[in-house]
């Protein structure tokens, strides 16, 4: 399997863990615990700083390369582009709404959680479309020159600020929650960086 596709699939697995957390948020309360608010803010801080900025642009470049070769339908390409734009906009809006809900201003906790769950479902759908309709075609139709051009777009920074060995301080608690939810020791005592 191509190294870039393997990395994207690993990132999808990690994003799936966050989607699972969002699915389990309690929607029947208007008085969340501080830990719930903090967790949700950290999840969306991560989602707006990693997938929107570093993960989706790589997928967009793969889609563009496939389109240039007439190897992908315009409908699928447009769908992926639309999904990425909607996820980016909704993630930014959710960060604003979470702040409003925490301050008990214009957005309720219930509304913020419902929006977070909708975001989770959209992200899950986006990953499924890419895994079914884009990645297999890319593996078959893109050549070494295409993959080198795509690799040139990758940032030299660690690929993922949550799932790397040196976790950003703000994501340490989130990592622990994921480990607890997954019932594994996969994130015990992560080294903290930055």
C-alpha positions in Angstrom: 0.0 0.0 0.0 1.2 3.5 -0.8 2.8 5.3 2.2 0.6 8.4 1.9 -2.6 6.4 1.7 -1.4 4.3 4.7 -0.9 7.5 6.7 -4.3 8.9 5.7 -5.9 5.6 6.8 -4.1 5.7 10.1 -5.3 9.2 10.6 -8.8 8.1 9.8 -8.6 5.5 12.5 -7.5 8.2 15.0 -10.2 10.6 13.9 -12.7 7.7 14.3 -11.7 7.6 18.0 -12.7 11.2 18.4 -16.0 10.6 16.5 -16.7 7.9 19.0 -16.2 10.4 21.9 -18.5 12.9 20.2 -21.2 10.2 19.8 -21.2 9.6 23.5 -21.6 13.2 24.6 -24.6 13.5 26.9 -27.3 15.6 25.1 -29.9 15.6 27.8 -28.3 18.1 30.1 -28.1 21.9 30.1 -25.6 21.9 33.0 -22.4 20.2 31.7 -19.5 19.5 34.0 -16.4 21.6 33.4 -14.6 18.5 32.3 -17.2 17.9 29.5 -16.9 21.4 28.3 -13.1 21.3 28.3 -13.0 18.0 26.5 -15.3 19.2 23.8 -13.3 22.4 23.3 -10.1 20.4 23.1 -11.6 18.0 20.6 -12.7 20.8 18.3 -9.4 22.7 18.8 -7.7 19.6 17.5 -10.2 19.1 14.7 -9.8 22.6 13.5 -6.0 22.6 13.7 -5.2 19.2 12.3 -7.7 17.7 9.8 -8.7 21.0 8.3 -5.2 22.3 8.0 -3.0 19.3 7.3 -5.1 16.2 6.6 -7.8 17.4 4.2 -5.4 19.3 1.9 -3.5 16.1 1.2 -6.8 14.4 0.3 -7.7 17.4 -1.9 -4.5 17.1 -3.8 -5.1 13.4 -4.4 -8.5 14.2 -5.7 -7.1 16.9 -8.0 -4.5 14.5 -9.3 -7.1 11.9 -10.0 -9.3 14.5 -11.8 -6.4 15.6 -13.9 -6.1 12.0 -15.1 -9.9 11.6 -15.6 -9.7 8.8 -13.1 -12.4 10.2 -10.7 -15.8 11.5 -11.4 -16.4 15.2 -11.0 -19.4 14.4 -8.8 -17.2 12.6 -6.3 -14.5 15.3 -6.4 -17.1 18.0 -5.8 -18.6 16.0 -2.9 -15.2 15.6 -1.2 -14.5 19.3 -1.7 -18.0 20.3 -0.3 -17.6 17.9 2.7 -14.2 19.4 3.6 -15.6 23.0 3.3 -18.6 22.1 5.4 -16.5 20.4 8.1 -14.1 23.4 8.3 -16.9 25.9 8.6 -18.9 23.8 11.1 -15.7 23.2 13.2 -15.0 26.9 13.4 -18.7 27.6 14.2 -18.7 25.0 16.9 -15.7 26.6 18.6 -17.6 29.8 18.7 -20.8 28.1 19.9 -18.9 26.2 22.7 -17.6 29.5 24.0 -21.1 31.0 23.9 -22.5 27.9 25.7 -19.8 28.0 28.3 -20.6 31.6 29.0 -24.3 30.8 28.9 -24.9 33.4 26.2 -26.7 32.7 22.9 -26.0 29.0 22.4 -27.1 26.3 24.8 -25.0 23.3 25.7 -27.7 21.1 24.2 -27.5 22.9 20.9 -23.6 22.7 20.9 -23.7 19.0 21.6 -26.2 18.3 18.9 -24.0 20.3 16.5 -21.0 18.3 17.6 -22.8 15.0 17.0 -23.8 16.2 13.5 -20.2 17.2 12.8 -19.1 13.7 13.9 -21.6 12.1 11.5 -20.4 14.3 8.7 -16.7 13.4 9.4 -17.6 9.7 9.6 -19.3 10.0 6.2 -16.4 11.9 4.7 -13.9 9.3 5.7 -16.1 6.5 4.3 -16.5 8.2 0.9 -12.7 8.7 0.7 -11.9 5.2 1.7 -14.5 3.7 -0.7 -14.2 6.0 -3.7 -10.9 7.8 -3.6 -8.1 5.9 -2.0 -8.5 2.6 -4.0 -8.6 4.6 -7.3 -5.5 6.6 -6.2 -3.6 3.4 -5.4 -4.3 2.1 -8.9 -4.1 5.2 -11.0 -1.5 7.5 -9.5 2.2 7.0 -10.4 5.4 7.8 -8.6 5.5 11.4 -10.0 2.0 12.0 -8.7 2.9 10.7 -5.2 6.1 12.8 -5.1 4.1 15.9 -6.0 1.6 15.1 -3.2 4.4 14.3 -0.8 6.0 17.7 -1.5 2.8 19.3 0.1 3.3 17.5 3.4 4.5 19.6 6.2 7.7 18.6 7.9 6.0 19.0 11.3 4.8 15.9 13.2 1.8 14.7 11.3 -0.6 14.7 14.1 -0.5 16.7 17.3 -2.7 14.3 19.3 -1.5 10.9 18.2 2.3 11.4 18.1 4.7 10.3 20.9 5.2 14.0 21.9 1.7 15.2 22.5 0.9 18.9 22.8 0.1 19.8 26.4 -3.5 20.8 25.6 -4.2 17.3 24.2 -2.8 15.2 27.1 -6.2 14.9 28.9 -7.9 14.2 25.6 -5.4 11.4 24.9 -6.2 9.9 28.4 -10.0 10.1 27.7 -9.5 8.3 24.4 -7.4 5.6 26.1 -10.1 5.2 28.8 -12.9 5.0 26.2 -11.0 2.5 24.1 -10.2 0.5 27.3 -6.5 0.3 26.3 -3.1 1.3 27.6 -2.3 2.8 24.2 -1.8 6.3 25.5 -0.6 5.8 29.0 1.7 8.5 30.2 2.3 10.3 26.9 5.4 12.4 26.7 4.4 16.0 26.7 5.9 18.4 24.2 5.8 22.1 23.5 
